[in-house]
């Protein structure tokens, strides 16, 4: 009889712990597509950053210009406002910590102003649910 009560209390405690976890903010999916003057940008990466929250992530572009924001915790972002940038691919397969030289190849489909979150003018407000991010870059005015 005593063991039955212990199991009942364990079940109640587990239910409370699980229910308590539901109050945490749920991560939100963020995905999108990058184009330059309407044409897909097939290589490079999207930078997503929120300095206030200490979040800075990169997401590789697929051949069709699509991307999915992901971190080590999965495909998600906390809600909030993020600045965006589009950068050329890293040269020679270097990691971000190894990079010392910019890509040698010219990427005219990624104008300079879009390569830095501080100058791109691109932002997104991540809200509950799936967030579709459309980035259509235009040629810089000369």
C-alpha positions as protocol buffer text, in pm:
chain_id: "A"
residue {
  index: 1
  type: UNK
  ca { x: 0 y: 0 z: 0 }
}
residue {
  index: 2
  type: UNK
  ca { x: 283 y: 236 z: 88 }
}
residue {
  index: 3
  type: UNK
  ca { x: 449 y: 180 z: -252 }
}
residue {
  index: 4
  type: UNK
  ca { x: 122 y: 261 z: -430 }
}
residue {
  index: 5
  type: UNK
  ca { x: 104 y: 598 z: -256 }
}
residue {
  index: 6
  type: UNK
  ca { x: 466 y: 676 z: -343 }
}
residue {
  index: 7
  type: UNK
  ca { x: 393 y: 605 z: -709 }
}
residue {
  index: 8
  type: UNK
  ca { x: 85 y: 829 z: -695 }
}
residue {
  index: 9
  type: UNK
  ca { x: 289 y: 1117 z: -550 }
}
residue {
  index: 10
  type: UNK
  ca { x: 560 y: 1063 z: -809 }
}
residue {
  index: 11
  type: UNK
  ca { x: 298 y: 1083 z: -1086 }
}
residue {
  index: 12
  type: UNK
  ca { x: 152 y: 1404 z: -940 }
}
residue {
  index: 13
  type: UNK
  ca { x: 499 y: 1559 z: -907 }
}
residue {
  index: 14
  type: UNK
  ca { x: 584 y: 1467 z: -1267 }
}
residue {
  index: 15
  type: UNK
  ca { x: 259 y: 1626 z: -1390 }
}
residue {
  index: 16
  type: UNK
  ca { x: 335 y: 1947 z: -1200 }
}
residue {
  index: 17
  type: UNK
  ca { x: 690 y: 1964 z: -1341 }
}
residue {
  index: 18
  type: UNK
  ca { x: 566 y: 1909 z: -1697 }
}
residue {
  index: 19
  type: UNK
  ca { x: 285 y: 2164 z: -1659 }
}
residue {
  index: 20
  type: UNK
  ca { x: 525 y: 2416 z: -1508 }
}
residue {
  index: 21
  type: UNK
  ca { x: 748 y: 2391 z: -1814 }
}
residue {
  index: 22
  type: UNK
  ca { x: 461 y: 2503 z: -2036 }
}
residue {
  index: 23
  type: UNK
  ca { x: 490 y: 2860 z: -1906 }
}
residue {
  index: 24
  type: UNK
  ca { x: 831 y: 2908 z: -2065 }
}
residue {
  index: 25
  type: UNK
  ca { x: 836 y: 3103 z: -2392 }
}
residue {
  index: 26
  type: UNK
  ca { x: 823 y: 2862 z: -2680 }
}
residue {
  index: 27
  type: UNK
  ca { x: 1087 y: 2900 z: -2950 }
}
residue {
  index: 28
  type: UNK
  ca { x: 960 y: 3023 z: -3285 }
}
residue {
  index: 29
  type: UNK
  ca { x: 1054 y: 2897 z: -3629 }
}
residue {
  index: 30
  type: UNK
  ca { x: 1214 y: 3147 z: -3867 }
}
residue {
  index: 31
  type: UNK
  ca { x: 1280 y: 3066 z: -4230 }
}
residue {
  index: 32
  type: UNK
  ca { x: 1287 y: 3257 z: -4553 }
}
residue {
  index: 33
  type: UNK
  ca { x: 1428 y: 3332 z: -4893 }
}
residue {
  index: 34
  type: UNK
  ca { x: 1692 y: 3573 z: -5021 }
}
residue {
  index: 35
  type: UNK
  ca { x: 1679 y: 3729 z: -5365 }
}
residue {
  index: 36
  type: UNK
  ca { x: 1873 y: 3999 z: -5548 }
}
residue {
  index: 37
  type: UNK
  ca { x: 1649 y: 4202 z: -5776 }
}
residue {
  index: 38
  type: UNK
  ca { x: 1398 y: 3915 z: -5776 }
}
residue {
  index: 39
  type: UNK
  ca { x: 1648 y: 3635 z: -5852 }
}
residue {
  index: 40
  type: UNK
  ca { x: 1745 y: 3374 z: -5585 }
}
residue {
  index: 41
  type: UNK
  ca { x: 2084 y: 3418 z: -5418 }
}
residue {
  index: 42
  type: UNK
  ca { x: 2220 y: 3060 z: -5430 }
}
residue {
  index: 43
  type: UNK
  ca { x: 2520 y: 3089 z: -5200 }
}
residue {
  index: 44
  type: UNK
  ca { x: 2614 y: 3279 z: -4889 }
}
residue {
  index: 45
  type: UNK
  ca { x: 2461 y: 3309 z: -4545 }
}
residue {
  index: 46
  type: UNK
  ca { x: 2201 y: 3507 z: -4356 }
}
residue {
  index: 47
  type: UNK
  ca { x: 2312 y: 3666 z: -4028 }
}
residue {
  index: 48
  type: UNK
  ca { x: 2042 y: 3708 z: -3761 }
}
residue {
  index: 49
  type: UNK
  ca { x: 2132 y: 3909 z: -3453 }
}
residue {
  index: 50
  type: UNK
  ca { x: 1975 y: 4060 z: -3145 }
}
residue {
  index: 51
  type: UNK
  ca { x: 2249 y: 4241 z: -2949 }
}
residue {
  index: 52
  type: UNK
  ca { x: 2026 y: 4302 z: -2646 }
}
residue {
  index: 53
  type: UNK
  ca { x: 1969 y: 3927 z: -2606 }
}
residue {
  index: 54
  type: UNK
  ca { x: 2324 y: 3828 z: -2708 }
}
residue {
  index: 55
  type: UNK
  ca { x: 2200 y: 3626 z: -3007 }
}
residue {
  index: 56
  type: UNK
  ca { x: 2396 y: 3604 z: -3331 }
}
residue {
  index: 57
  type: UNK
  ca { x: 2332 y: 3317 z: -3571 }
}
residue {
  index: 58
  type: UNK
  ca { x: 2421 y: 3241 z: -3931 }
}
residue {
  index: 59
  type: UNK
  ca { x: 2215 y: 3028 z: -4167 }
}
residue {
  index: 60
  type: UNK
  ca { x: 2351 y: 2899 z: -4498 }
}
residue {
  index: 61
  type: UNK
  ca { x: 2164 y: 2977 z: -4817 }
}
residue {
  index: 62
  type: UNK
  ca { x: 2039 y: 2688 z: -5028 }
}
residue {
  index: 63
  type: UNK
  ca { x: 2063 y: 2691 z: -5410 }
}
residue {
  index: 64
  type: UNK
  ca { x: 1706 y: 2827 z: -5433 }
}
residue {
  index: 65
  type: UNK
  ca { x: 1790 y: 3114 z: -5193 }
}
residue {
  index: 66
  type: UNK
  ca { x: 1603 y: 2960 z: -4901 }
}
residue {
  index: 67
  type: UNK
  ca { x: 1730 y: 2935 z: -4544 }
}
residue {
  index: 68
  type: UNK
  ca { x: 1618 y: 2814 z: -4201 }
}
residue {
  index: 69
  type: UNK
  ca { x: 1746 y: 2982 z: -3885 }
}
residue {
  index: 70
  type: UNK
  ca { x: 1886 y: 2720 z: -3649 }
}
residue {
  index: 71
  type: UNK
  ca { x: 2097 y: 2716 z: -3335 }
}
residue {
  index: 72
  type: UNK
  ca { x: 2256 y: 2435 z: -3138 }
}
residue {
  index: 73
  type: UNK
  ca { x: 1915 y: 2402 z: -2970 }
}
residue {
  index: 74
  type: UNK
  ca { x: 1729 y: 2349 z: -3296 }
}
residue {
  index: 75
  type: UNK
  ca { x: 1532 y: 2550 z: -3550 }
}
residue {
  index: 76
  type: UNK
  ca { x: 1410 y: 2833 z: -3335 }
}
residue {
  index: 77
  type: UNK
  ca { x: 1447 y: 3189 z: -3213 }
}
residue {
  index: 78
  type: UNK
  ca { x: 1305 y: 3363 z: -2909 }
}
residue {
  index: 79
  type: UNK
  ca { x: 1047 y: 3628 z: -2997 }
}
residue {
  index: 80
  type: UNK
  ca { x: 1190 y: 3976 z: -3047 }
}
residue {
  index: 81
  type: UNK
  ca { x: 1337 y: 4212 z: -3304 }
}
residue {
  index: 82
  type: UNK
  ca { x: 1642 y: 4101 z: -3502 }
}
residue {
  index: 83
  type: UNK
  ca { x: 1874 y: 4276 z: -3745 }
}
residue {
  index: 84
  type: UNK
  ca { x: 1966 y: 4083 z: -4059 }
}
residue {
  index: 85
  type: UNK
  ca { x: 2252 y: 4074 z: -4307 }
}
residue {
  index: 86
  type: UNK
  ca { x: 2343 y: 3863 z: -4609 }
}
residue {
  index: 87
  type: UNK
  ca { x: 2708 y: 3767 z: -4645 }
}
residue {
  index: 88
  type: UNK
  ca { x: 2905 y: 3585 z: -4913 }
}
residue {
  index: 89
  type: UNK
  ca { x: 3015 y: 3231 z: -4832 }
}
residue {
  index: 90
  type: UNK
  ca { x: 3332 y: 3186 z: -4626 }
}
residue {
  index: 91
  type: UNK
  ca { x: 3643 y: 3139 z: -4839 }
}
residue {
  index: 92
  type: UNK
  ca { x: 3787 y: 2790 z: -4866 }
}
residue {
  index: 93
  type: UNK
  ca { x: 3556 y: 2632 z: -4612 }
}
residue {
  index: 94
  type: UNK
  ca { x: 3698 y: 2832 z: -4319 }
}
residue {
  index: 95
  type: UNK
  ca { x: 3495 y: 2861 z: -4001 }
}
residue {
  index: 96
  type: UNK
  ca { x: 3395 y: 3200 z: -3863 }
}
residue {
  index: 97
  type: UNK
  ca { x: 3672 y: 3182 z: -3601 }
}
residue {
  index: 98
  type: UNK
  ca { x: 3938 y: 3106 z: -3867 }
}
residue {
  index: 99
  type: UNK
  ca { x: 3842 y: 3369 z: -4120 }
}
residue {
  index: 100
  type: UNK
  ca { x: 4107 y: 3632 z: -4177 }
}
residue {
  index: 101
  type: UNK
  ca { x: 4047 y: 3730 z: -4538 }
}
residue {
  index: 102
  type: UNK
  ca { x: 3720 y: 3821 z: -4709 }
}
residue {
  index: 103
  type: UNK
  ca { x: 3601 y: 3600 z: -4991 }
}
residue {
  index: 104
  type: UNK
  ca { x: 3823 y: 3654 z: -5296 }
}
residue {
  index: 105
  type: UNK
  ca { x: 3543 y: 3600 z: -5544 }
}
residue {
  index: 106
  type: UNK
  ca { x: 3321 y: 3899 z: -5613 }
}
residue {
  index: 107
  type: UNK
  ca { x: 2954 y: 3859 z: -5524 }
}
residue {
  index: 108
  type: UNK
  ca { x: 2765 y: 4130 z: -5715 }
}
residue {
  index: 109
  type: UNK
  ca { x: 2434 y: 3973 z: -5607 }
}
residue {
  index: 110
  type: UNK
  ca { x: 2516 y: 4062 z: -5242 }
}
residue {
  index: 111
  type: UNK
  ca { x: 2570 y: 4440 z: -5234 }
}
residue {
  index: 112
  type: UNK
  ca { x: 2810 y: 4571 z: -4965 }
}
residue {
  index: 113
  type: UNK
  ca { x: 2546 y: 4752 z: -4760 }
}
residue {
  index: 114
  type: UNK
  ca { x: 2356 y: 4425 z: -4698 }
}
residue {
  index: 115
  type: UNK
  ca { x: 2663 y: 4244 z: -4558 }
}
residue {
  index: 116
  type: UNK
  ca { x: 2650 y: 4407 z: -4213 }
}
residue {
  index: 117
  type: UNK
  ca { x: 2345 y: 4400 z: -3983 }
}
residue {
  index: 118
  type: UNK
  ca { x: 2422 y: 4760 z: -3880 }
}
residue {
  index: 119
  type: UNK
  ca { x: 2407 y: 4896 z: -4237 }
}
residue {
  index: 120
  type: UNK
  ca { x: 2166 y: 4660 z: -4413 }
}
residue {
  index: 121
  type: UNK
  ca { x: 1845 y: 4824 z: -4292 }
}
residue {
  index: 122
  type: UNK
  ca { x: 1695 y: 4474 z: -4268 }
}
residue {
  index: 123
  type: UNK
  ca { x: 1500 y: 4378 z: -3956 }
}
residue {
  index: 124
  type: UNK
  ca { x: 1243 y: 4117 z: -3860 }
}
residue {
  index: 125
  type: UNK
  ca { x: 1005 y: 4093 z: -3565 }
}
residue {
  index: 126
  type: UNK
  ca { x: 990 y: 3727 z: -3467 }
}
residue {
  index: 127
  type: UNK
  ca { x: 647 y: 3647 z: -3328 }
}
residue {
  index: 128
  type: UNK
  ca { x: 465 y: 3332 z: -3216 }
}
residue {
  index: 129
  type: UNK
  ca { x: 442 y: 3064 z: -3484 }
}
residue {
  index: 130
  type: UNK
  ca { x: 627 y: 3026 z: -3811 }
}
residue {
  index: 131
  type: UNK
  ca { x: 801 y: 3344 z: -3928 }
}
residue {
  index: 132
  type: UNK
  ca { x: 859 y: 3385 z: -4304 }
}
residue {
  index: 133
  type: UNK
  ca { x: 1144 y: 3625 z: -4382 }
}
residue {
  index: 134
  type: UNK
  ca { x: 1166 y: 3763 z: -4735 }
}
residue {
  index: 135
  type: UNK
  ca { x: 1484 y: 3953 z: -4823 }
}
residue {
  index: 136
  type: UNK
  ca { x: 1488 y: 4109 z: -5171 }
}
residue {
  index: 137
  type: UNK
  ca { x: 1810 y: 4304 z: -5205 }
}
residue {
  index: 138
  type: UNK
  ca { x: 1839 y: 4583 z: -5457 }
}
residue {
  index: 139
  type: UNK
  ca { x: 2148 y: 4735 z: -5619 }
}
residue {
  index: 140
  type: UNK
  ca { x: 2296 y: 5017 z: -5413 }
}
residue {
  index: 141
  type: UNK
  ca { x: 2225 y: 5364 z: -5547 }
}
residue {
  index: 142
  type: UNK
  ca { x: 2540 y: 5505 z: -5704 }
}
